[in-house]
Amino acid sequence: GDSVTQTEGPVTLSEGTSLTVNCSYETKQYPTLFWYVQYPGEGPQLLFKVPKANEKGSNRGFEATYNKEATSFHLQKASVQESDSAVYYCALSDRGSALGRLHFGAGTQLIVIP
Amino acid sequence: EAAVTQSPRNKVTVTGGNVTLSCRQTNSHNYMYWYRQDTGHGLRLIHYSYGAGNLQIGDVPDGYKATRTTQEDFFLLLELASPSQTSLYFCASSDDRADTQYFGPGTRLLVL
């Protein structure tokens, strides 16, 4: 079945350093890929999504490229800020089922130290 | 942007107790979902629905029932709560299957 595997957290970085959160997926379909972010005390919210292979998504300085050959969708940011401290979820859609749903990774907690 | 509200925001019950968690969305979305969130497991899908009266089983349905009474309202029922159901519960909705889901603020449930 469909699944998503991402970097195990927590990931602790100093402000101004670069971030990479790895995300790999398994599916027999042609999914849309998502990154969600969850700030403390809130529900997850969409960071960005990419519906097509070989395209890049971005938002708030974060970016990821849909790599169909490598089945990867790694999240990157060149310079993190303390306000980026949150949990990040990679997810893929499942258009193969009649109803559709998202499959989420286990989440990666990012802690940014000022 | 979709508005999803959940109530209560916090709930404490005892083992064997009866709990109902409520979710309402006001953007006329067809699809609604219930997740639980636990450390080390991320978001796990309990039940979901594509319309009033419809119910689909998710990945971790044991011990949970759900009911979609209207397009706006989706309820999660724990009829004999157990400590293993202590968790943070999120409701979400989406307009299209397998597309962006909008999450509520969550309900924190403690089963003693």
Chai-1 contact restraints between the chains, C-beta under 6 A:
chainA,res_idxA,chainB,res_idxB,connection_type,confidence,min_distance_angstrom,max_distance_angstrom,comment,restraint_id
A,G43,B,F90,contact,1.0,0.0,6.0,A-B,restraint_1
A,G43,B,F103,contact,1.0,0.0,6.0,A-B,restraint_2
A,G43,B,G104,contact,1.0,0.0,6.0,A-B,restraint_3
A,G43,B,P105,contact,1.0,0.0,6.0,A-B,restraint_4
A,G43,B,G106,contact,1.0,0.0,6.0,A-B,restraint_5
A,P44,B,F103,contact,1.0,0.0,6.0,A-B,restraint_6
A,L46,B,T100,contact,1.0,0.0,6.0,A-B,restraint_7
A,S93,B,A98,contact,1.0,0.0,6.0,A-B,restraint_8
A,D94,B,A98,contact,1.0,0.0,6.0,A-B,restraint_9
A,R95,B,A98,contact,1.0,0.0,6.0,A-B,restraint_10
A,L99,B,Y50,contact,1.0,0.0,6.0,A-B,restraint_11
A,L99,B,Q56,contact,1.0,0.0,6.0,A-B,restraint_12
A,L99,B,R97,contact,1.0,0.0,6.0,A-B,restraint_13
A,G100,B,R97,contact,1.0,0.0,6.0,A-B,restraint_14
A,G100,B,A98,contact,1.0,0.0,6.0,A-B,restraint_15
A,F104,B,G42,contact,1.0,0.0,6.0,A-B,restraint_16
A,F104,B,L43,contact,1.0,0.0,6.0,A-B,restraint_17
A,A106,B,G42,contact,1.0,0.0,6.0,A-B,restraint_18
A,G107,B,G42,contact,1.0,0.0,6.0,A-B,restraint_19
